Amino acid sequence: MSNYIFKSLLLSKKNNQEIYLVNETINPTGSHKDRSFSVWIAKEVASGATGFAISSSGNAAAAAAYWCNKLKRPLEIFISEKIKKEKLRKIVSFCHPIIKHSTKQINQNFGIIKIHLVKKPIFEAFQMAKKKGFVFLRASISTQALVGYQSLAEEINTALPNLGSIFIPASSGTLVAGLYQYLKSKPQFHVVQTTVVNTLVKDFDQYYTKESKSTADAVVDVVGHRKKEVVEIIKSSRGFGWTISNQELKLAQDELNEINVYCSATSALGLAGLLKARQEKFKIKEPLLIIIT
Protein backbone atom coordinates (compact mmCIF):
# COMPACT_ATOMS: atom_id res chain seq x y z
CA MET A 1 0.00 0.00 0.00
CA SER A 2 1.30 3.40 -0.96
CA ASN A 3 -0.93 6.42 -0.90
CA TYR A 4 -0.04 9.66 -2.59
CA ILE A 5 0.18 12.54 -0.13
CA PHE A 6 -0.88 15.66 -1.96
CA LYS A 7 -1.27 19.34 -1.29
CA SER A 8 -4.80 20.62 -1.76
CA LEU A 9 -4.46 23.94 -3.53
CA LEU A 10 -8.13 24.78 -3.04
CA LEU A 11 -8.21 23.98 0.68
CA SER A 12 -4.88 25.75 1.19
CA LYS A 13 -6.17 28.86 -0.54
CA LYS A 14 -9.54 28.86 1.24
CA ASN A 15 -7.96 28.43 4.68
CA ASN A 16 -4.79 30.45 3.99
CA GLN A 17 -2.68 27.54 5.24
CA GLU A 18 -0.49 24.84 3.69
CA ILE A 19 -2.83 21.81 3.78
CA TYR A 20 -1.94 18.28 2.67
CA LEU A 21 -4.18 15.20 2.53
CA VAL A 22 -3.59 11.46 2.53
CA ASN A 23 -6.56 9.38 1.39
CA GLU A 24 -6.55 6.00 3.15
CA THR A 25 -9.92 5.05 1.64
CA ILE A 26 -8.13 3.84 -1.51
CA ASN A 27 -6.62 0.91 0.41
CA PRO A 28 -7.90 -2.62 -0.49
CA THR A 29 -10.86 -2.62 1.92
CA GLY A 30 -11.35 1.14 1.96
CA SER A 31 -9.74 2.25 5.22
CA HIS A 32 -6.52 2.71 7.19
CA LYS A 33 -7.24 -0.62 8.92
CA ASP A 34 -5.53 -2.38 6.01
CA ARG A 35 -2.23 -0.88 7.18
CA SER A 36 -2.60 -2.49 10.58
CA PHE A 37 -4.15 -5.85 9.77
CA SER A 38 -2.00 -6.69 6.73
CA VAL A 39 1.15 -6.58 8.86
CA TRP A 40 -0.37 -7.79 12.13
CA ILE A 41 -1.96 -10.92 10.65
CA ALA A 42 1.14 -11.72 8.57
CA LYS A 43 3.37 -11.49 11.66
CA GLU A 44 1.03 -13.73 13.65
CA VAL A 45 0.94 -16.30 10.83
CA ALA A 46 4.74 -16.25 10.65
CA SER A 47 4.76 -16.95 14.38
CA GLY A 48 2.50 -19.98 13.91
CA ALA A 49 -1.04 -18.59 14.33
CA THR A 50 -3.63 -21.14 13.17
CA GLY A 51 -6.58 -18.75 13.12
CA PHE A 52 -8.10 -15.50 14.33
CA ALA A 53 -11.18 -14.07 16.04
CA ILE A 54 -12.42 -10.48 15.98
CA SER A 55 -15.29 -8.36 17.26
CA SER A 56 -16.13 -5.55 14.86
CA SER A 57 -19.05 -4.01 13.03
CA GLY A 58 -17.10 -2.26 10.31
CA ASN A 59 -13.69 -1.59 8.81
CA ALA A 60 -11.68 -3.80 11.16
CA ALA A 61 -13.75 -6.88 10.32
CA ALA A 62 -13.53 -6.13 6.59
CA ALA A 63 -9.75 -5.75 6.75
CA ALA A 64 -9.31 -8.86 8.87
CA ALA A 65 -11.45 -10.90 6.46
CA TYR A 66 -9.52 -9.68 3.43
CA TRP A 67 -6.07 -10.40 4.86
CA CYS A 68 -7.05 -13.72 6.45
CA ASN A 69 -8.35 -14.83 3.05
CA LYS A 70 -5.08 -13.71 1.46
CA LEU A 71 -3.08 -15.81 3.92
CA LYS A 72 -5.60 -18.69 3.99
CA ARG A 73 -6.22 -18.59 7.72
CA PRO A 74 -9.64 -19.06 9.36
CA LEU A 75 -11.34 -16.06 10.93
CA GLU A 76 -14.33 -15.93 13.29
CA ILE A 77 -16.10 -12.55 13.10
CA PHE A 78 -18.48 -11.56 15.89
CA ILE A 79 -20.90 -8.73 15.21
CA SER A 80 -23.81 -7.19 17.11
CA GLU A 81 -27.24 -8.41 16.12
CA LYS A 82 -28.17 -4.75 15.65
CA ILE A 83 -25.66 -4.10 12.87
CA LYS A 84 -26.93 -2.07 9.91
CA LYS A 85 -27.45 -4.13 6.76
CA GLU A 86 -25.17 -1.96 4.64
CA LYS A 87 -22.31 -2.46 7.11
CA LEU A 88 -22.85 -6.22 7.13
CA ARG A 89 -22.86 -6.29 3.34
CA LYS A 90 -19.49 -4.54 3.24
CA ILE A 91 -17.93 -7.06 5.61
CA VAL A 92 -19.44 -9.99 3.71
CA SER A 93 -18.07 -8.64 0.43
CA PHE A 94 -14.53 -9.22 1.69
CA CYS A 95 -15.17 -12.66 3.15
CA HIS A 96 -15.06 -14.52 -0.16
CA PRO A 97 -14.66 -13.18 -3.70
CA ILE A 98 -17.44 -15.21 -5.35
CA ILE A 99 -19.93 -16.47 -2.79
CA LYS A 100 -23.61 -15.51 -2.84
CA HIS A 101 -24.88 -14.28 0.48
CA SER A 102 -27.97 -13.30 2.42
CA THR A 103 -27.92 -10.87 5.31
CA LYS A 104 -31.01 -12.63 6.73
CA GLN A 105 -28.88 -15.54 7.92
CA ILE A 106 -27.84 -15.25 11.56
CA ASN A 107 -24.69 -17.35 11.22
CA GLN A 108 -22.92 -17.18 7.90
CA ASN A 109 -20.09 -19.44 6.78
CA PHE A 110 -17.84 -18.29 3.93
CA GLY A 111 -15.31 -21.10 3.74
CA ILE A 112 -12.55 -20.12 6.16
CA ILE A 113 -14.45 -16.99 7.27
CA LYS A 114 -17.41 -17.27 9.65
CA ILE A 115 -19.71 -14.44 10.72
CA HIS A 116 -21.71 -14.64 13.93
CA LEU A 117 -24.43 -12.11 14.80
CA VAL A 118 -24.60 -12.13 18.61
CA LYS A 119 -25.58 -10.09 21.66
CA LYS A 120 -22.09 -9.75 23.18
CA PRO A 121 -19.56 -9.63 20.31
CA ILE A 122 -16.41 -8.80 22.30
CA PHE A 123 -17.04 -11.42 24.97
CA GLU A 124 -17.92 -14.14 22.47
CA ALA A 125 -14.96 -13.34 20.19
CA PHE A 126 -12.63 -13.61 23.17
CA GLN A 127 -14.19 -16.90 24.24
CA MET A 128 -13.91 -18.34 20.72
CA ALA A 129 -10.26 -17.31 20.48
CA LYS A 130 -9.57 -18.96 23.85
CA LYS A 131 -11.47 -22.13 22.91
CA LYS A 132 -9.76 -22.63 19.53
CA GLY A 133 -6.35 -21.21 20.39
CA PHE A 134 -6.84 -18.40 17.88
CA VAL A 135 -5.35 -14.91 18.03
CA PHE A 136 -7.86 -12.38 19.39
CA LEU A 137 -7.62 -9.35 17.10
CA ARG A 138 -8.47 -6.42 19.37
CA ALA A 139 -6.52 -3.40 18.18
CA SER A 140 -7.29 -1.22 21.19
CA ILE A 141 -5.22 -3.44 23.49
CA SER A 142 -2.52 -4.82 21.18
CA THR A 143 0.92 -3.38 20.49
CA GLN A 144 1.04 -5.53 17.33
CA ALA A 145 -1.80 -3.45 15.90
CA LEU A 146 0.55 -0.44 15.74
CA VAL A 147 3.28 -1.96 13.59
CA GLY A 148 1.43 -1.68 10.29
CA TYR A 149 1.22 2.09 10.61
CA GLN A 150 4.97 2.33 10.13
CA SER A 151 4.42 2.32 6.35
CA LEU A 152 2.10 5.33 6.52
CA ALA A 153 4.49 7.14 8.86
CA GLU A 154 7.39 6.51 6.48
CA GLU A 155 5.42 7.95 3.57
CA ILE A 156 4.68 11.03 5.68
CA ASN A 157 8.32 11.26 6.82
CA THR A 158 9.43 11.29 3.16
CA ALA A 159 6.80 13.70 1.82
CA LEU A 160 6.64 16.07 4.81
CA PRO A 161 9.82 15.79 6.90
CA ASN A 162 8.99 19.04 8.71
CA LEU A 163 5.32 18.30 9.35
CA GLY A 164 3.83 20.82 11.77
CA SER A 165 0.37 19.41 12.58
CA ILE A 166 -1.66 16.29 11.90
CA PHE A 167 -5.45 15.86 12.21
CA ILE A 168 -6.63 12.28 12.83
CA PRO A 169 -10.15 10.84 13.20
CA ALA A 170 -10.19 8.40 16.11
CA SER A 171 -12.28 5.71 17.73
CA SER A 172 -9.91 3.59 19.85
CA GLY A 173 -6.89 5.82 19.11
CA THR A 174 -4.77 3.00 17.63
CA LEU A 175 -3.94 5.01 14.50
CA VAL A 176 -2.90 7.95 16.69
CA ALA A 177 -0.59 5.76 18.77
CA GLY A 178 0.89 4.08 15.70
CA LEU A 179 1.71 7.30 13.90
CA TYR A 180 3.15 8.88 17.02
CA GLN A 181 5.46 5.90 17.45
CA TYR A 182 6.84 6.00 13.90
CA LEU A 183 6.80 9.65 12.80
CA LYS A 184 10.30 11.12 12.94
CA SER A 185 9.09 14.69 13.37
CA LYS A 186 6.72 15.13 16.28
CA PRO A 187 3.98 17.41 14.95
CA GLN A 188 1.02 18.70 16.90
CA PHE A 189 -1.43 15.79 17.20
CA HIS A 190 -5.06 16.85 16.77
CA VAL A 191 -7.41 13.96 17.60
CA VAL A 192 -10.97 14.27 16.35
CA GLN A 193 -14.11 12.51 17.64
CA THR A 194 -17.88 13.11 17.72
CA THR A 195 -20.50 14.60 20.03
CA VAL A 196 -21.76 11.04 20.62
CA VAL A 197 -18.44 9.28 21.33
CA ASN A 198 -15.59 11.49 22.56
CA THR A 199 -13.93 9.21 25.10
CA LEU A 200 -10.41 10.27 24.11
CA VAL A 201 -10.91 14.02 23.76
CA LYS A 202 -13.59 15.00 26.27
CA ASP A 203 -10.97 16.55 28.57
CA PHE A 204 -10.07 19.06 25.84
CA ASP A 205 -12.98 20.40 23.78
CA GLN A 206 -15.88 21.69 25.88
CA TYR A 207 -17.64 23.65 23.13
CA TYR A 208 -20.28 21.29 21.77
CA THR A 209 -23.84 20.14 22.30
CA LYS A 210 -24.38 16.43 22.93
CA GLU A 211 -26.22 14.69 20.08
CA SER A 212 -28.06 11.37 20.20
CA LYS A 213 -26.61 10.09 16.93
CA SER A 214 -23.58 10.92 14.80
CA THR A 215 -23.20 10.46 11.06
CA ALA A 216 -19.62 9.37 11.84
CA ASP A 217 -20.91 6.01 13.07
CA ALA A 218 -17.55 4.22 12.96
CA VAL A 219 -16.44 6.13 16.07
CA VAL A 220 -17.75 3.66 18.63
CA ASP A 221 -15.13 2.98 21.31
CA VAL A 222 -16.67 4.14 24.59
CA VAL A 223 -14.21 2.18 26.76
CA GLY A 224 -11.03 3.97 25.69
CA HIS A 225 -8.23 1.57 26.62
CA ARG A 226 -5.78 3.94 24.92
CA LYS A 227 -7.16 7.12 26.49
CA LYS A 228 -4.23 7.77 28.83
CA GLU A 229 -1.76 7.20 25.99
CA VAL A 230 -3.65 9.40 23.52
CA VAL A 231 -4.15 12.23 26.02
CA GLU A 232 -0.42 12.23 26.73
CA ILE A 233 0.33 12.33 22.98
CA ILE A 234 -1.98 15.31 22.52
CA LYS A 235 -0.55 17.19 25.49
CA SER A 236 3.12 16.48 24.81
CA SER A 237 2.76 17.50 21.15
CA ARG A 238 0.84 20.66 22.09
CA GLY A 239 -2.07 19.60 19.95
CA PHE A 240 -5.73 19.33 20.94
CA GLY A 241 -8.75 17.04 21.01
CA TRP A 242 -11.78 18.15 19.00
CA THR A 243 -15.45 17.15 19.31
CA ILE A 244 -17.43 17.49 16.09
CA SER A 245 -21.18 17.86 15.44
CA ASN A 246 -23.14 16.46 12.50
CA GLN A 247 -23.44 19.94 11.02
CA GLU A 248 -19.68 20.45 11.20
CA LEU A 249 -19.18 17.05 9.56
CA LYS A 250 -21.50 17.99 6.72
CA LEU A 251 -19.52 21.17 6.03
CA ALA A 252 -16.28 19.18 5.98
CA GLN A 253 -17.71 16.60 3.59
CA ASP A 254 -18.93 19.36 1.29
CA GLU A 255 -15.44 20.88 1.19
CA LEU A 256 -13.89 17.50 0.41
CA ASN A 257 -16.45 16.91 -2.34
CA GLU A 258 -15.32 20.19 -3.92
CA ILE A 259 -11.85 18.72 -4.41
CA ASN A 260 -13.24 15.36 -5.61
CA VAL A 261 -12.54 13.47 -2.40
CA TYR A 262 -15.67 11.48 -1.57
CA CYS A 263 -15.67 9.69 1.76
CA SER A 264 -17.75 8.76 4.79
CA ALA A 265 -18.54 11.19 7.57
CA THR A 266 -16.06 9.37 9.80
CA SER A 267 -13.28 9.85 7.25
CA ALA A 268 -14.11 13.57 7.04
CA LEU A 269 -13.55 14.12 10.77
CA GLY A 270 -9.97 15.27 10.24
CA LEU A 271 -10.94 18.22 8.08
CA ALA A 272 -13.86 19.00 10.40
CA GLY A 273 -11.35 19.18 13.25
CA LEU A 274 -9.19 21.62 11.32
CA LEU A 275 -12.16 23.85 10.49
CA LYS A 276 -13.17 23.93 14.17
CA ALA A 277 -9.58 24.64 15.25
CA ARG A 278 -9.51 27.62 12.90
CA GLN A 279 -12.85 28.82 14.22
CA GLU A 280 -11.51 28.61 17.78
CA LYS A 281 -8.33 30.45 16.64
CA PHE A 282 -6.05 27.62 17.73
CA LYS A 283 -2.45 28.26 16.66
CA ILE A 284 -1.80 25.45 14.17
CA LYS A 285 1.72 24.68 12.99
CA GLU A 286 2.30 24.34 9.24
CA PRO A 287 2.50 22.39 7.06
CA LEU A 288 -0.46 20.36 8.25
CA LEU A 289 -1.74 16.96 7.19
CA ILE A 290 -5.28 15.62 7.31
CA ILE A 291 -5.76 11.86 7.42
CA ILE A 292 -8.82 10.71 5.42
CA THR A 293 -9.32 7.38 7.17
N, C-alpha and C positions, 0 to 999 in steps of 0.2 A: 504493500500500500504506500502510495506517495501522492500526497495532495498538494496542489499548487497553491502556494500562499501568495495572494495578490493584493495590491493596493487598490482600494475603491476610490477612483477619482471623484465620483459623484458624492459619496458619503464624506470624503475628505473636504471637498469644497463646501458642502452644506453645513458641516460642523466646524469648519476652519481648524481641522486637526488632521494629522497624518494617520489614516485609518487603514489597517490591513485586515483581511479576512482569511480564514482557512475553513473550507467546506467539508466537514467530515461525513456529510450525508451521501457522498459519492463512493463510500466504502462498500464492500460486497453486500452487506445486509442493511446499509443505509444509516449507519451511526458510528460514533467513535468506539463503541463496544468491540468492534472488530479488532481494533488495535490491541485491546486487552486480551480477549479470548483466543485470538490466533496464536499468540505467544504462550499464554498461560496453559492452554490445553496441550499444545505441542510439548512443552516442558514436562507436564505431568505424564504424558504418554511416554516420553523418553525415559522417565523415571519408573515406568512400569505400570501406570494407571490402567486398569481394565475397563473402567467406565466412569460416568459422571452423573450427578444429580444437581438440579437447579430449581430454585423458586423464582419465578419472574412472570410478569404479565406483558412484557414488551421487548425492547431492544436486546436485553441481555439473553433472553431465551432464544431469540432469532439468531444471534451471533453464536451462541453455544451450539445450537442445532447445525448451523452451517459448517462450523469448524469440526464438530464431532463427526459429521458425515464425511468431511474431507479426509479425516484420519481414521475413519472406519471404527469408531468407538461408540458403544451404546450410551445413550443419554436419557435420563428420566426427567421430564419437565413437569413441575407442579405449578398449577395456576388456579387462582380464585374462581370459584363457580360464577362469580359476578362479572367476569371479564367481558368487555365489549366485543361484539362479533368481529369487527374490523381488525381489532388487535389480534384476536385468535387466528384470523385468516392470514395475517402477516407471518406469525410464528409458524403456522402450518406450511406456508409456502417455502420455507427453508428446511423443512424436515425431510423432504424427499423430492427430487426434481420432477417426478412423473406421476406420482400417486394422485388418485381422485380422493376428495375428502368431503366430509360433512361436519359442519360445526354443531350439529344436533347431537352427535355422539359424545357421551360423557368421558369415556376413556378411548383414546385414539392411538393406534399402533402403526407407526410408519417404519417398519423394518427395525433398524437399530435405535430409532427415536420413538419414545412413548410420551404421550401427553396425558396428564391426569388433571381433571377439574375437581378441586377439593375445597373444603372449608378452611383448612389451615395449611396453606402451601409451604411456608417456611418449615414448620414442624415436620410435616410429612416428607419433605425433600431431605431433611436431615436424617430422619429415621430410615428412609430408603438407602441413603448413602451408607449409613452405619450397617444396615442389614446386608447389603451386597458388597461392602468393601469398596464403594465408589468414592471418588473425590467429590466433596460438596462444594459447588461453585458459588460461593457467596462473596462477592467482590468487596463488600463493605467491611469485611473482617480479615481479608487475605492480603499479605504483602505480595504474593505472586500476581495478583490482579494489577499491580502497578507497573510491572516490567514491560508490558507491551506498549506503554506510553512513551518509552524511550525513543521510538522511531519518530513520533510526532515532535517530541522535544528536539531531536536532532535536526529535523527539517526547519523548525523555528530558529534554532541556534545558527543554522547556515544562512537562512533568509534574513533574519533580524537579530544580528549578534548584540545589538544595543537596545533590545526591546525595553520600552519604558513601562507599559501597562498591559495586562491581559484580562479579558472579561470572559468568564466561564460559567455556563449554566450548570447547575449541580442538583443532584438528588442525594446520593450517599456521600459525595465529595471525593470519590476514588480518582476521577480525572484530575481534580485539583491537586491531590497528593502526588499523583504520578508525574505531572508536569513540574511541580515544585522540586521533586527529587532529581529530575534529569535536565532541567533548563540550566545552562551555564550562567547566564545573566539572571539576576533575581529581580524581575519587574514587580510593580505593584500587582497584587492578586485581587481582582474584583470578582467575588462569587455571587451568583445571581439565582434567586429562588422566587417562589410565588407567595401570594397573600394567603394561600391555603396551606402550603407546606414550606416553612422557612426555618426548619430546625437548626440549620447551620449558621444562619445570618441574623436571627432575631435579636441578638445582642447589639447589632449595629444599626440597622435602618428602622426607625420608629414611625416614619411618615407614610402610613398606608392604612387602608380600611380593610378589615378582614372580609373575605368573600367566601361563599359556601362552595364554590366550584371554580377551578382554573382551567383555561383552555390548554395550559401546559401540563397535561395530565400524566406525563412521564416522571414528574417530580413527585415522588411518593414516599420517600424514606422519612418516616416520622420518628424513628428510633435515634438515628444519628450517631452510630458507633465512631465515626471519624470527626465528630464535632470538635473535640478538644484540639485535634491536629489541625483541622481546617481553620479554626479561630486563631490559632497561633500563626499559621501561614499568613492569614490576612493582616494580623497585627504587625508581625515582624517585617512584612513587605510594605507596610504603610498603605495598604489597599483598603477595601471596604466590602461590606456585605449588603446587597441590594434586594429589596422585596418588591415584586412587580405585579401590578394589577392586570386584569384582562384588557382593559382599555389601552394600557401602555404596551402590552404585547401586540395588540392589533396595529398600533402605530409603527412598531418595529417591523412587523411582517410587511406592512405596506411599503416601508422604505427599502426592505430587502427585495420585494417584488420589482421595485423600480430599477434595480440593477440586475434583474433576471436571476435572483437567488430565491428559489421557492422551497420553503421548508415548513416544518411543523412549528406550532407555537413554542414548544419546549426549545427547539433549536434556535429560535429567535430571541431567547432570553438574554443572550450576551449583548446584542445591540440594544435591547430594552434597558439593560443595566447602564450602558454608556449614556443613553439619552437621559435617564434619570440622574446620573452623576453630573451631567452638564447642567441640568435644571437646578440641581442643588449646589452648583458652583464648586464642586469638588475639584481640587487641583490634580489633574491627570497627567502623568508623564507620557511623553511621546518618544518614539512611535508607539502606537497601541495596536493590539491584535484582538480580534473578536473570534471566538471559537463557535462555529455553527455546528452543533453536535449532532 
